[in-house]
Amino acid sequence: MTSRIDPVLLAKLVCPVTRTPLRWDDQRGELVSEAAGLAFPVRDGVPVMVVREARVISSE
């Protein structure tokens, strides 16, 4: 399930909600927006930056 994301691409991507940088979660294979509390999936190496596809993360 773990896929990789190009570091150059990661440096250019921002959260579509807050416009803040994203963090790569290697274990889950997701792009995480700490500011929005959302995790965006990466499918077949392609980030899915659609809010309705994002998983809400807890603020623990």
Rosetta blueprint (number, residue, H / E / L):
1 M L
2 T L
3 S L
4 R L
5 I L
6 D L
7 P H
8 V H
9 L H
10 L H
11 A H
12 K H
13 L L
14 V E
15 C L
16 P L
17 V L
18 T L
19 R L
20 T L
21 P E
22 L L
23 R E
24 W E
25 D E
26 D L
27 Q L
28 R L
29 G L
30 E E
31 L E
32 V E
33 S E
34 E L
35 A L
36 A L
37 G L
38 L E
39 A E
40 F E
41 P E
42 V E
43 R E
44 D L
45 G L
46 V E
47 P E
48 V L
49 M L
50 V L
51 V H
52 R H
53 E H
54 A L
55 R E
56 V E
57 I L
58 S L
59 S L
60 E L
